[in-house]
Amino acid sequence: MAATKRVVLITGSATGIGAETAKGFAKEGASLCITGLPSQKDELAEVAKVCKENGSPHVLEVAADLRKQEDMYLLMNETIKTFGQLDVLVNNAGITVNGDLDQYTSEDFDKIFSVNVKAPTYLTKLAKPHLSKTKGNIVNMCSVVRECHIKNCLLYGMAKASLAYLTKSTAADFAENGIRCNAVSPGCIYGTDILKGILSDEFKQQYFDSCITKLRGRLATKSDVSDLIRFLASDKATMITGEIITIDGGKVLSL
Ligand SMILES: NC(=O)c1ccc[n+]([C@@H]2O[C@H](COP(=O)([O-])OP(=O)(O)OC[C@H]3O[C@@H](n4cnc5c(N)ncnc54)[C@H](O)[C@@H]3O)[C@@H](O)[C@H]2O)c1
C-alpha cells in the first residue's frame, strides 16, 4: 500500500491534532477527506490549501456534524464517491466538558458520548466494507485519561475508555477481513482548541505547566501525535493491531 495511492479520512481535521495529521499525510502523498462542523468551513479550506501545497493530489472537504447519523453517512458516501476507496480512517474528533459526578448534566453525557464514542463506532461500521477491500486500517484517538484519574474529567475519561474497548474489539473482529485497528493515547497537548471555553486561560496555563515532562522538558506536540498516527496507519505497522499507544513523554508513569 504505497502512501501515494492511499485515501485517508480524518475526522476533526479543521483544527488541532486532526489538521496536523492531515498535513502530515499530505506530505506522504495521500489523498484526503478532511471534515469538520458546518461552522468550520473556513478552517477546513485553510487546512485543504496547506495539504495541497504539501503534495496531496486531492483534498475533499466535507462539513458534517458527527452527532448526526445522516451526516456520517454522507461523509463516507462522499469519500467513496470521490475516491472509489478508503485506506485509512482516523477517528480523531473529540470534545470534553469540565466536571465530576456532582456537576455533569444529562445533556453533557449525551454530547460527550455522541461525539467521542457513538461517532467513531458508527464510522467504523460504515468503513468496514471499504477497508476490507483495501486491507486498510483505523486509528482511534484515546487519551491518557482513559486509564488514570484526572480531576473533573469523568465523562471524558469514561468516553475515552470506551473508545479503547472499541479499538480492541474492532481489531479482534476485523482481523479476518485484513483490517487493523489501533489507537493513540496522548497526554496534554499544547495549542489545540479542545479546552477553549472549558478552562480559563490562567488555569489552562497552570495545567499545561504541570504536565511538562521530565523526559524532554516540554509537552508532546501535535506533530509528535501526527507522526505516531501516521506510523500506526503505515505498512511499517503491518503486524500491529489492537494496541493503544500512550504518547506523553512518560508523564502518567509518575502520577
Ligand atoms: N489536546 C489534548 O491535550 C488532547 C489530549 C489527548 C487526546 N486528545 C484528543 O485529540 C482529539 C483532537 O483534539 P484536539 O486537542 O486537536 O482539539 P480540537 O478541538 O482542536 O479538535 C477537535 C475537533 O473535533 C471537532 N468536533 C467536535 N465536535 C464535533 C462534531 N459534533 N462534529 C464534527 N466535528 C466535531 C472540532 O470541531 C475540532 O475541530 C480529540 O479526540 C481529543 O479528545 C487531545
The ligand as an ORCA input file, in Angstrom:
! r2SCAN-3c Opt
* xyz 0 1
  N      -5.283     18.408     23.235
  C      -5.056     17.470     24.126
  O      -4.425     17.712     25.182
  C      -5.536     16.058     23.885
  C      -5.044     15.032     24.686
  C      -5.493     13.727     24.487
  C      -6.412     13.475     23.486
  N      -6.884     14.493     22.721
  C      -7.867     14.166     21.701
  O      -7.417     14.606     20.435
  C      -8.537     14.802     19.582
  C      -8.376     16.111     18.844
  O      -8.464     17.170     19.789
  P      -7.589     18.486     19.735
  O      -6.846     18.576     21.001
  O      -6.867     18.561     18.448
  O      -8.728     19.601     19.856
  P      -9.541     20.402     18.763
  O     -10.706     20.976     19.487
  O      -8.644     21.349     18.056
  O     -10.015     19.289     17.736
  C     -11.218     18.561     17.865
  C     -12.003     18.678     16.575
  O     -13.191     17.867     16.671
  C     -14.232     18.584     16.056
  N     -15.569     18.215     16.515
  C     -16.068     18.345     17.757
  N     -17.377     18.022     17.769
  C     -17.702     17.678     16.500
  C     -18.900     17.269     15.873
  N     -20.069     17.151     16.545
  N     -18.888     17.003     14.547
  C     -17.737     17.149     13.832
  N     -16.560     17.533     14.381
  C     -16.552     17.807     15.701
  C     -13.951     20.034     16.473
  O     -14.668     20.941     15.681
  C     -12.448     20.127     16.327
  O     -12.074     20.555     15.040
  C      -9.771     14.706     20.479
  O     -10.388     13.446     20.320
  C      -9.210     14.841     21.868
  O     -10.007     14.189     22.828
  C      -6.457     15.771     22.879
*
